[in-house]
């Protein structure tokens, strides 16, 4: 099992500001809001556009959202300008148009709107609608971060951590991560946990890593949930707890983390803190394998080959072993070579057998070197 590494995550979403009303009040105030918007009230136009965008008190309608945000944006409203930038990134069924997205973000950013400054940085970071430019990305992240915008603080931290657009500097990265984490930024909490776990700048500290991942995981951060599963599973800085490991793996797996799905398969296959259940193991391995998780592909191969939790099927076994082997798994390469050699689950083919056994040998499976 492995700990997932830190990632930079591009986040885009319509800003929903109450503008003097609760969301519940919005839902009961659609008619009044629409009348006010039609009379030119900018606040009502933004509210109405948001209602259409989010389906609050009316059926969700991206075209109407776009139209009403444009009316307010053309009158200089920074929230509307920002949200138009978001829509043109492909939200609410609006076709992607990064040039328009950038144009509207710039109008809001010129008014000092930090979320737009951050999103401009992301467009430069990923080269969306503009040439990729890490230096410009950092400049925009910094504008927003200095206004205490936590996503920008996190993104600036990532830039320093990776040395993209600035000289690599983990100490400065940590300063920005800590500012973002103090505001509850789940990605920053997760990343600081990674740095404590690996002993990067900090002394290695599994307990501190766990505490940070717990804060992040409580907000639904899937990779933090997976990592908590790992440390409870193996008792790293905490007493081993199979029940908690299972709970966190299940949360991460439900969000599609393939490694968590694989580990759940292993838990059920081996009866690790649960009743052994190869049928459940196959279900979890299948979810992970469908995402290309090579260990699950190998594990499925073994269960189909041995007929555990499923009728024996050597052909399916070979197909799963081959998928894993193609990703470089040495044991899968050895098994595929052997199956070709003996015509087990696949037509006998001495040339293919030799090729796969040679790959396995090169990857350290000494048994394959002798065949």
Secondary structure, DSSP 8 states (H G I E B T S, - for coil): ------------------TTS-HHHHHT-HHHHHHHHHTT-HHHHHHHHHHHHHTSSS---HHHHHHHHHHHHTTT-HHHHHHHHHHTTTGGG----HHHHHHHHHHHHTTT-HHHHHHHHHHHHHTSSS---HHHHHHHHHHHHTTT-HHHHHHHHHHHHHTSSS---HHHHHHHHHHHHHTT-HHHHHHHHHHHHHTSSS---HHHHHHHHHHHHTTT-HHHHHHHHHHHHHTSSS---HHHHHHHHHHHHHTT-HHHHHHHHHHHHHTSSS---HHHHHHHHHHHHHTT-HHHHHHHHHHHHHTSSS---HHHHHHHHHHHHHTT-HHHHHHHHHHHHHTSSS---HHHHHHHHHHHHHTT-HHHHT-
